[in-house]
Amino acid sequence: MGYQELKEVLRTEFADIYVDDDRWPEAYCDSRNVKAIVLGADPSNPSGKRFQYAFGLEDQKSRYFSPIKSNLDVLGLKLDDLYFQDICRNYFTRVTYGLPRRRWISAATKWPPYLKEELDSHRRISSDIPVLVTTEIILEALAPEVHSRSTPNKDYYRNCIFIEPKQSKLERTLIPFFRHHDDALASWGNYAKAVEEAVRRG
């Protein structure tokens, strides 16, 4: 199924939440040596802005990127080390957590085959490059047998747990890398070291 077929599925099955607009942001990558993939949920935002790149990275001071940048800084990662994309490239009628959770997840589960193909076919992204997942709802879409709404986010951080490739629809390591201030890497030293090591191995 190509992107046109995907759009038709989203348009018909999710008409209550899907914005019928083909101006999807592109992935942002200015790297010859990608060390990690940074994955957002979708480009929807309270202002209804349309972005050229994921996370609004046409403006590197974007407010939608700044919470993630502080975590990247802890790891010493820079923009040109990374590949930025959203699991859902389309816009929704409201921001991710403003939608019914099950509806968003149902829509998001249509996307992994496309994202996997995009990543696997990219000549600068090897198969062992990990995915930094910026919000927990993405984990439920990509690894539903491992993560659910009842999974405490802090369990990952306290125990330095990642989701293994065999447990993920992307067949890559998924690293919780949440943007909420409670999950700031600066407050989780052991976890930050584990993430840094995983990125280095990748």
N, C-alpha and C positions, 0 to 999 in steps of 0.2 A: 504493500500500500504506500503510495507516494504522498507528498505533502498536500496535494489537492484533495486526495481522498480523506486524509486526516482532517483537513479543514471542514469537509462536508460532514464527517462524523461529529466533530465538535459543534458544528452549526446546528445539526439536527438533534443530537442526543443531549446537548447541554445548552440549549437555546436560552434557558433562564439565567445562565451565568457567563456565557461566552460573548465576547465583543467581536463582532464580525468586521475585522479590520486587518488587512494583510500586511500592515507596516510593522512586522515583528522585528524586534532588535536582533542584531547579529551578535555572534560571539565576539568577545574582545580578546585579542591575542597579539602581543607585540614582542613575542619571544622566539628565539631560535633554539632555546633549551628549556622546554616546559618542565617545571618541577612538580606542579600540582594543578588540579582542576578545581576551581571555586564554583560551586553550584548553588544558585538561588532557586526560589520557588517559581516565580513568574514576574513579569515586569509591571504588573498593576500597581498603581500608586494613588494616594489620596487626591493628588492634584490632576489626575487624568493625563499626565504628560506622556508623550510618545518619545521613546528613546531610540537613538541610533544603535547603541551597543548595550549589552547586558549590564545591569547595575548603573545605567546612565553614565558609562565611563567615557563618553565623548567629553564629559567634564570630569576631570580626575579629582576634583574637590566635591563631587556629587554627594549630597546628604544621604543618598541610598547606598553609597560605598563606604562612608566614613566609619560606621560601626565595625565593618569587616577589616578595614585598614589597620585599626588599632591591634587586632589579633594578628594580622600578618606582620606587623612591626615587631611583635614579641618574637616571632620566628625568624626575623631578618629577611622575610620574603618581600620582593618588590614586584611592581606591575609586570615587569618584563621577565619574571620567573613563572608567570601564571597564565592559565586559560580560563576565561570567565564565561559562564553560560547559565541559563535558567533551565530547569527541567521542563517547564511549560514555556514555550516561547511566545505564546499568544497572551493577549490581555483578557482579563475578566472584568465583570461589572463592578466588583469591589476588590479591595486588597485581600490577600490570601486568607487571613484569619477573620475577615469580615464575611466570608462565605460559609455556608454549611460545610462542616469538615468532610463529611462523606461524599458530598458532591465534588468538592475540589479534588479529593483523592481519586475518585472515579475518573475524572477528567485527566488528572495527572498520569494515571496508569496507561493512558493511550500513548504517552510520549517516550517511554524508555527505549523501545526498539529504534526510534529515530536518533535519540541522543547517543545510544550505543554505537550506531553506525557512524555518526558524526565523529565521535572520539576515536573509534577504531581505525577509521580511514585517514585520520589526520597524520601527516608524515612526521610531525614533531611531537606526537604524543604516543609513547610506548605503552604497551599493555599493562605495565606495572606502575604507571603513574596513578597515585591515589586521588580520590575525590574529597574535597573539603566541603562538607554539607552545612549550609548556613542556618538551617532551621529544621526542627525535628519532624515536621509534617512530611518533609521530603523523604525521610527514612521510611515512613510508613508506606509511601508509594513505591519505593525502590527495594525495600526489604521487609515486606509485611509479615514474614514468618519470624522475624527477629524483633521488630519494633512495632509498638502500638501506642495509642494515646496514653495508656496507663504506665508505660515504661518511664521511670524517673530519669530526666535528662542528666541529673548529677551522677547517676550510676556510671555513665560513660567516663565522666571526668574523675571521679574518685578512684575507679578501678582501672583506668587507662584502657578502656575497651574500644576496639574498632569493629566494624562489620566486615567480615572476610569476603573476598571476591565470590566464592561459591554461594554465599547467602544474598548476593546482590544481583538485581536484574541487569546491571551494567557490567557484571563480572569484573569489578574492580573493588579495591579496598575503599570503604566509605568511612570517613573520619568525621565524627561530630565536631562541628566548628561553629557553634551557635553564636549569633550576633547579639543576643540579649546581654545586658550589662552584668547579670548574675553569672554569666558563663564566660566572662572576659578571661582570656588566657593569662593575663598578668596576675590573676588571683589563683591560678591553678598550675603551680610550677612543675609538678611531676608530670601532669598531663601535657603541658606545653613541651617538655623534653621528649615525651613519647611521640608526640606529633612531629616534632622536628626530626627525630630519628627516622620515622616512617617516611617522611618526605625525602630525606637524604637517601634512604635505601631505594626509593622509587627512581 
